[in-house]
């Protein structure tokens, strides 16, 4: 085998490699008979790099449906439609379609030892190499309007190395809608229970599973310390992300979109999205025992205060389960008709309330309730909120922040819903949460590291 420098899959030919880039004299010459090629095309569903034609058996594009040799005039309908670049290609080539995938493969006996594909920003295109080392296939999408630098290193059957480098440029995305993601919550410091939210600018229906997989892979979450986590599709335009367990304390979390320039589905391409960075504070967890009429507040696992409380009376039982603090209001006006209690009835109320910590969008708070001091610690008399003394409510208000956890146990009413009334995300088991991911049955591939087989000299 001898390796060749391939021509560019761009509107202009690749420049000759500088002398400094040539291999040492003991290696295979670069400019020789064609032995390496790059192909771009639409891989049929289930196609794998290992199902291309036998190494050295064909001079045409490989079929992804079988292993039999074929020739350039083969009318096999399963043949991969390609743009091919190799040493013999001197003419101007059309731009690669960003909806295509990329394959780099040998056309002689040997083995690829290193493949590195990067764009101008230094982002690597991830890929896999076949078991026999004959070809490499991208596992993440190409970006529209992007120039890539491809570098491949291989060795022949005697172990002698050679290398080739060339450029590939993708066509710009056509005019039309762009899929972007707005991330939340706003930057800041949050409790360890805070989920991440991605609001998409265009719906991605559940029926388009491939598009959902692509979107989910492209919404990248990193944290220091690192944790296991997953996105969950709430609806066609909304995803939530949470770890398997709560975030670590004092973690730095970043979420960003890799959709820009990516072909998503049909005529829809990704657009630019603003990344988000936030951090976590101490782990603050309040456990409200409805039957015992008390709340225990823990910091980093250690109890710091036990508070006498009153919760919802019959007909207005406080929701049970894990809730996440949504926000805080120093004073809020609470009225019975906001939860369906008619004016003039015995249960109607209209009160200014101090030190109100919101747990649900429907109006459940932890707040000061000086009018129910006698009931606090003894019986449940509220309309669903958790009431306590003014001093305790002020302390709680000053202690917690959005993202902190309130867990209501033992004797509550209906369970907290998952997505429609605040953040009930933690009431799903990890198995249930992962079931809402499009990647549950799909191996994950890093999108920010080079695809390398082994170090090269």
C-alpha positions as CSV (number, residue, x, y, z in Angstrom):
1,X,0.0,0.0,0.0
2,X,1.0,3.6,-0.6
3,X,-0.9,6.6,0.7
4,X,-1.9,9.6,-1.3
5,X,-2.7,13.2,-0.5
6,X,-6.3,13.6,-1.5
7,X,-7.7,16.5,-3.5
8,X,-10.0,19.0,-1.7
9,X,-13.8,18.4,-1.7
10,X,-14.2,22.1,-2.1
11,X,-14.5,24.8,-4.8
12,X,-10.7,25.0,-4.8
13,X,-8.0,22.3,-4.8
14,X,-6.1,21.5,-1.7
15,X,-2.7,23.2,-1.5
16,X,0.4,21.1,-1.6
17,X,1.6,20.1,1.8
18,X,4.6,22.1,3.1
19,X,8.0,20.3,3.3
20,X,7.8,20.4,7.1
21,X,4.6,18.3,7.0
22,X,6.1,15.5,4.8
23,X,7.0,12.2,6.6
24,X,10.6,11.2,7.3
25,X,12.4,9.4,4.5
26,X,11.8,6.0,6.1
27,X,8.1,6.3,5.6
28,X,5.9,5.7,2.6
29,X,5.9,8.7,0.2
30,X,2.7,10.8,0.2
31,X,2.4,11.5,-3.4
32,X,1.9,8.2,-5.1
33,X,-0.8,6.0,-6.5
34,X,-4.2,6.6,-4.9
35,X,-4.7,4.5,-1.7
36,X,-6.9,6.8,0.4
37,X,-10.2,8.5,-0.3
38,X,-12.9,10.5,1.4
39,X,-16.6,10.1,0.6
40,X,-19.6,12.0,1.7
41,X,-23.2,10.8,1.3
42,X,-26.4,9.9,2.9
43,X,-25.9,6.7,4.8
44,X,-29.0,4.4,4.8
45,X,-30.5,3.6,8.1
46,X,-28.5,1.0,10.0
47,X,-25.5,1.5,7.7
48,X,-22.2,0.9,9.4
49,X,-18.6,1.7,8.4
50,X,-17.7,-2.0,8.5
51,X,-20.2,-2.9,5.7
52,X,-18.3,-1.1,2.9
53,X,-16.8,-3.2,0.1
54,X,-13.8,-5.4,0.8
55,X,-10.5,-3.5,1.2
56,X,-8.8,-3.2,-2.2
57,X,-11.6,-5.0,-4.0
58,X,-13.2,-2.1,-5.7
59,X,-12.4,1.2,-7.3
60,X,-15.8,2.7,-7.0
61,X,-18.0,3.7,-4.1
62,X,-18.8,0.9,-1.6
63,X,-22.2,-0.5,-1.0
64,X,-23.5,-0.3,2.6
65,X,-25.9,-3.2,2.1
66,X,-23.5,-6.1,1.4
67,X,-19.8,-7.1,1.2
68,X,-19.7,-8.1,-2.5
69,X,-17.2,-6.4,-4.9
70,X,-18.7,-4.1,-7.5
71,X,-17.6,-1.8,-10.3
72,X,-18.3,1.8,-11.2
73,X,-21.2,0.9,-13.5
74,X,-22.9,-1.4,-10.9
75,X,-26.6,-0.5,-10.8
76,X,-27.0,-1.7,-7.2
77,X,-29.6,0.6,-5.8
78,X,-28.2,0.4,-2.3
79,X,-24.9,2.0,-3.4
80,X,-24.0,5.1,-1.3
81,X,-24.4,8.3,-3.2
82,X,-21.1,10.2,-2.8
83,X,-18.8,13.0,-3.5
84,X,-15.3,11.4,-3.7
85,X,-12.0,13.1,-3.3
86,X,-8.7,11.3,-4.2
87,X,-5.4,12.0,-5.9
88,X,-6.9,11.5,-9.4
89,X,-9.5,14.2,-8.8
90,X,-8.2,17.4,-10.4
91,X,-11.4,19.0,-11.4
92,X,-13.4,21.4,-9.2
93,X,-15.7,19.4,-6.9
94,X,-19.1,20.6,-5.6
95,X,-19.5,21.6,-2.0
96,X,-20.4,18.7,0.3
97,X,-24.0,18.6,1.6
98,X,-24.1,19.3,5.3
99,X,-26.8,16.7,5.6
100,X,-24.4,14.0,4.5
101,X,-22.0,11.9,6.6
102,X,-18.3,11.6,6.1
103,X,-16.2,8.5,5.5
104,X,-12.5,8.2,5.1
105,X,-11.3,4.8,3.9
106,X,-8.3,2.9,2.4
107,X,-8.4,1.5,-1.1
108,X,-5.5,-0.9,-0.5
109,X,-4.4,-3.3,2.2
110,X,-3.4,-1.5,5.4
111,X,-4.9,0.1,8.5
112,X,-5.9,3.6,9.6
113,X,-4.1,4.5,12.8
114,X,-5.3,8.1,13.3
115,X,-8.1,10.3,11.9
116,X,-8.6,13.9,12.9
117,X,-11.2,16.2,11.5
118,X,-11.5,19.7,12.8
119,X,-13.2,23.0,11.8
120,X,-11.7,26.5,11.9
121,X,-12.8,26.9,15.5
122,X,-10.9,23.7,16.5
123,X,-14.0,21.6,17.1
124,X,-13.5,17.9,16.3
125,X,-15.9,15.8,14.3
126,X,-16.4,12.6,16.2
127,X,-16.3,9.3,14.5
128,X,-15.8,5.5,14.7
129,X,-13.3,3.3,12.9
130,X,-14.1,-0.2,11.6
131,X,-12.8,-3.2,13.4
132,X,-10.4,-3.9,10.5
133,X,-9.2,-0.3,10.5
134,X,-10.1,0.0,6.8
135,X,-12.4,3.0,7.2
136,X,-13.5,5.8,9.6
137,X,-17.1,7.1,9.7
138,X,-18.4,10.3,11.3
139,X,-20.9,9.8,14.2
140,X,-21.8,13.5,14.6
141,X,-23.2,15.8,11.8
142,X,-21.3,18.1,9.6
143,X,-22.0,21.8,9.9
144,X,-23.3,23.9,7.1
145,X,-21.0,26.6,5.7
146,X,-18.0,25.2,7.4
147,X,-14.5,24.3,6.2
148,X,-13.0,21.2,7.7
149,X,-9.4,20.1,7.8
150,X,-9.0,16.3,7.5
151,X,-5.9,14.4,8.5
152,X,-5.5,10.7,8.2
153,X,-2.5,8.5,9.2
154,X,-2.3,4.9,8.1
155,X,0.2,2.0,7.9
156,X,0.6,-0.6,5.2
157,X,0.7,-4.4,5.8
158,X,4.3,-4.1,6.8
159,X,3.6,-1.4,9.3
160,X,5.2,1.4,7.3
161,X,3.3,4.7,8.0
162,X,2.0,7.4,5.6
163,X,-0.4,10.3,6.0
164,X,-2.6,12.6,4.0
165,X,-4.3,15.9,4.7
166,X,-7.0,17.8,2.7
167,X,-9.9,20.2,3.1
168,X,-13.6,19.7,2.9
169,X,-16.1,22.5,2.7
170,X,-19.8,22.2,3.3
171,X,-22.5,24.2,1.5
172,X,-24.2,27.0,3.4
173,X,-27.6,26.2,4.9
174,X,-30.5,27.3,2.7
175,X,-32.8,30.2,3.7
176,X,-35.5,29.3,6.2
177,X,-36.2,28.7,9.9
178,X,-33.5,28.0,12.3
179,X,-33.7,25.8,15.4
180,X,-32.2,27.4,18.4
181,X,-32.4,26.8,22.2
182,X,-33.0,29.2,25.0
183,X,-31.5,27.9,28.2
184,X,-32.7,28.5,31.7
185,X,-32.7,29.4,34.5
186,X,-30.9,32.8,34.2
187,X,-27.2,32.7,35.3
188,X,-26.7,32.8,39.0
189,X,-26.2,30.6,42.1
190,X,-28.9,27.9,42.7
191,X,-29.7,25.0,44.9
192,X,-28.6,21.5,44.1
193,X,-32.1,20.5,42.9
194,X,-32.3,23.1,40.1
195,X,-33.1,21.4,36.7
196,X,-31.9,22.9,33.5
197,X,-34.4,23.9,30.8
198,X,-34.0,24.1,27.0
199,X,-36.8,25.9,25.1
200,X,-36.6,25.2,21.4
201,X,-37.6,27.8,18.8
202,X,-39.2,25.1,16.7
203,X,-41.1,21.9,17.7
204,X,-39.4,18.6,17.1
205,X,-42.2,16.0,17.1
206,X,-41.7,12.7,18.9
207,X,-42.4,10.9,15.7
208,X,-39.1,12.3,14.2
209,X,-36.9,10.2,16.5
210,X,-33.7,10.8,14.5
211,X,-34.1,14.6,14.8
212,X,-34.7,14.3,18.5
213,X,-31.6,12.2,18.9
214,X,-29.6,14.8,17.0
215,X,-31.0,17.7,19.1
216,X,-30.4,16.0,22.4
217,X,-26.8,15.1,21.5
218,X,-26.2,18.7,20.5
219,X,-27.4,20.2,23.8
220,X,-24.2,19.7,25.8
221,X,-24.1,19.9,29.6
222,X,-20.9,19.8,31.6
223,X,-20.2,20.2,35.3
224,X,-17.3,20.4,37.6
225,X,-17.4,18.0,39.5
226,X,-18.8,15.8,36.7
227,X,-22.1,13.9,37.2
228,X,-24.2,11.5,35.3
229,X,-27.3,13.3,33.9
230,X,-29.8,13.2,31.1
231,X,-32.3,15.4,29.1
232,X,-36.0,14.5,29.3
233,X,-38.4,15.7,26.6
234,X,-41.3,17.4,28.4
235,X,-43.0,18.2,25.1
236,X,-42.1,18.9,21.4
237,X,-40.4,22.2,22.3
238,X,-39.2,21.8,25.9
239,X,-36.5,19.6,27.5
240,X,-35.4,19.4,31.1
241,X,-32.0,18.2,32.3
242,X,-31.2,16.8,35.7
243,X,-28.5,14.5,37.2
244,X,-29.2,11.0,38.4
245,X,-29.1,12.4,42.0
246,X,-28.9,16.1,43.0
247,X,-26.1,18.3,41.7
248,X,-22.9,18.4,43.8
249,X,-22.5,21.4,46.1
250,X,-20.6,24.4,44.7
251,X,-20.5,22.9,41.2
252,X,-19.9,24.9,38.1
253,X,-22.4,23.9,35.4
254,X,-22.4,24.9,31.7
255,X,-24.9,24.2,29.0
256,X,-24.4,25.1,25.4
257,X,-25.9,24.2,22.0
258,X,-23.9,22.5,19.2
259,X,-26.8,22.9,16.7
260,X,-25.5,25.9,14.8
261,X,-25.1,24.9,11.1
262,X,-26.4,21.3,11.7
263,X,-29.0,19.8,9.4
264,X,-31.8,18.8,11.8
265,X,-34.6,17.5,9.6
266,X,-36.3,18.4,6.3
267,X,-35.4,22.0,5.6
268,X,-34.7,22.8,9.2
269,X,-31.1,23.7,10.3
270,X,-29.7,24.7,13.6
271,X,-28.9,28.3,14.5
272,X,-26.8,30.0,17.2
273,X,-27.8,29.8,20.8
274,X,-26.5,31.6,23.9
275,X,-24.7,29.3,26.3
276,X,-25.5,29.3,30.0
277,X,-23.3,29.0,33.1
278,X,-24.5,28.7,36.7
279,X,-23.2,27.4,40.0
280,X,-24.7,25.6,43.0
281,X,-24.4,26.5,46.6
282,X,-24.8,24.4,49.8
283,X,-27.3,21.5,49.7
284,X,-30.3,22.9,51.5
285,X,-33.1,20.4,52.0
286,X,-36.3,21.0,54.0
287,X,-38.3,18.0,55.0
288,X,-41.9,18.8,55.9
289,X,-43.6,16.0,57.9
290,X,-47.3,16.7,57.5
291,X,-48.3,14.2,60.2
292,X,-45.8,15.5,62.8
293,X,-46.6,19.2,61.9
294,X,-42.9,20.1,61.7
295,X,-40.2,20.9,59.1
296,X,-36.6,19.9,59.5
297,X,-34.1,22.0,57.5
298,X,-30.7,20.4,56.7
299,X,-27.6,22.0,55.3
300,X,-25.2,19.6,53.5
301,X,-27.0,16.7,55.3
302,X,-26.9,18.1,58.8
303,X,-30.1,19.3,60.6
304,X,-29.8,23.0,61.4
305,X,-33.4,23.9,62.5
306,X,-36.7,22.2,63.3
307,X,-39.7,24.4,62.8
308,X,-43.3,24.0,64.0
309,X,-45.6,24.2,61.0
310,X,-49.2,23.9,59.8
311,X,-50.1,22.5,56.4
312,X,-53.2,22.0,54.3
313,X,-56.4,21.0,56.1
314,X,-58.9,18.4,54.7
315,X,-60.1,19.5,51.2
316,X,-56.9,21.5,50.8
317,X,-54.2,19.0,51.6
318,X,-50.6,20.1,50.8
319,X,-49.2,18.3,47.8
320,X,-46.7,15.6,48.6
321,X,-43.3,14.8,47.2
322,X,-40.2,16.7,46.2
323,X,-40.5,20.3,45.1
324,X,-37.9,22.9,44.1
325,X,-37.9,26.5,45.3
326,X,-39.1,28.7,42.4
327,X,-38.5,32.1,44.0
328,X,-39.1,34.4,47.0
329,X,-41.4,37.4,47.6
330,X,-40.9,39.5,50.7
331,X,-44.7,40.3,50.6
332,X,-47.4,38.8,48.5
333,X,-51.2,39.2,48.6
334,X,-53.0,35.9,48.8
335,X,-56.7,35.6,47.9
336,X,-59.0,32.6,48.0
337,X,-60.4,33.2,44.6
338,X,-57.0,32.6,43.1
339,X,-57.5,28.9,43.9
340,X,-61.2,28.7,43.3
341,X,-62.6,29.7,46.7
342,X,-65.6,31.9,46.2
343,X,-65.9,35.3,47.9
344,X,-68.4,35.2,50.8
345,X,-67.7,31.6,51.8
346,X,-66.2,30.7,55.1
347,X,-62.9,29.6,53.4
348,X,-62.4,32.8,51.5
349,X,-59.3,34.8,52.5
350,X,-57.6,38.0,51.3
351,X,-54.3,38.6,53.2
352,X,-50.9,40.3,52.9
353,X,-48.4,37.6,53.6
354,X,-44.7,38.1,54.5
355,X,-41.6,36.1,53.8
356,X,-43.2,34.0,51.1
357,X,-41.1,31.3,49.4
358,X,-42.8,29.9,46.3
359,X,-42.9,26.2,45.6
360,X,-45.6,25.9,42.8
361,X,-46.9,28.2,40.1
362,X,-50.4,27.6,41.4
363,X,-49.6,29.4,44.6
364,X,-48.2,27.0,47.2
365,X,-45.7,28.8,49.5
366,X,-43.8,28.5,52.7
367,X,-44.7,31.7,54.5
368,X,-45.3,33.5,57.8
369,X,-48.7,32.8,59.3
370,X,-49.0,34.7,62.6
371,X,-52.8,34.1,62.6
372,X,-52.3,30.3,63.1
373,X,-49.6,30.2,65.8
374,X,-51.8,28.0,68.1
375,X,-52.2,25.4,65.3
376,X,-48.5,25.3,64.3
377,X,-47.0,22.1,65.5
378,X,-50.4,20.7,66.5
379,X,-52.8,20.6,63.5
380,X,-53.2,21.4,59.8
381,X,-55.4,24.4,59.1
382,X,-54.1,26.1,56.0
383,X,-55.4,26.1,52.4
384,X,-52.4,24.2,51.2
385,X,-49.4,26.4,52.1
386,X,-46.9,25.7,54.8
387,X,-47.4,28.3,57.6
388,X,-45.0,29.1,60.4
389,X,-44.1,31.9,62.8
390,X,-42.8,35.2,61.4
391,X,-39.4,34.6,62.9
392,X,-39.1,31.1,61.4
393,X,-40.4,32.3,58.0
394,X,-37.9,35.1,57.9
395,X,-35.1,32.7,58.7
396,X,-36.3,30.2,56.1
397,X,-36.6,33.0,53.5
398,X,-33.0,34.1,54.2
399,X,-31.7,30.6,54.2
400,X,-33.0,29.1,51.0
401,X,-32.5,30.1,47.3
402,X,-34.2,29.0,44.0
403,X,-33.2,25.4,43.3
404,X,-33.3,24.3,47.0
405,X,-35.4,21.3,47.9
406,X,-38.6,20.9,49.9
407,X,-39.7,17.4,50.4
408,X,-43.3,16.9,51.8
409,X,-43.8,13.5,53.5
410,X,-46.3,11.5,55.6
411,X,-50.0,12.5,55.4
412,X,-50.0,14.8,52.4
413,X,-52.7,15.1,49.7
414,X,-52.2,14.6,46.0
415,X,-48.6,14.0,44.8
416,X,-46.7,16.8,43.2
417,X,-47.1,16.7,39.4
418,X,-43.9,16.5,37.4
419,X,-43.8,19.4,34.9
420,X,-47.0,21.5,34.9
421,X,-46.8,23.3,38.3
422,X,-43.2,24.0,39.0
423,X,-40.2,21.5,39.1
424,X,-41.5,18.1,40.1
425,X,-38.7,16.5,38.1
426,X,-37.2,14.7,41.1
427,X,-40.4,12.7,41.7
428,X,-39.4,10.4,38.8
429,X,-37.1,7.6,39.3
430,X,-33.9,7.6,37.3
431,X,-35.3,4.9,35.1
432,X,-38.5,6.9,34.5
433,X,-36.4,10.0,33.8
434,X,-34.2,8.2,31.2
435,X,-37.3,6.9,29.5
436,X,-38.0,10.5,28.4
437,X,-34.6,10.7,26.6
438,X,-34.3,9.9,22.9
439,X,-30.9,8.5,23.6
440,X,-31.9,5.8,26.0
441,X,-31.0,2.9,23.7
442,X,-28.2,4.8,21.8
443,X,-24.5,4.8,22.7
444,X,-23.2,8.3,23.4
445,X,-20.2,9.6,21.6
446,X,-18.1,12.6,22.7
447,X,-18.5,15.6,20.5
448,X,-15.5,17.5,21.7
449,X,-12.7,15.0,21.4
450,X,-10.7,13.8,18.5
451,X,-11.4,10.3,17.2
452,X,-8.1,8.6,17.7
453,X,-7.1,5.0,17.5
454,X,-3.7,5.3,19.1
455,X,-1.0,7.9,19.5
456,X,1.1,8.5,16.4
457,X,4.8,9.4,16.3
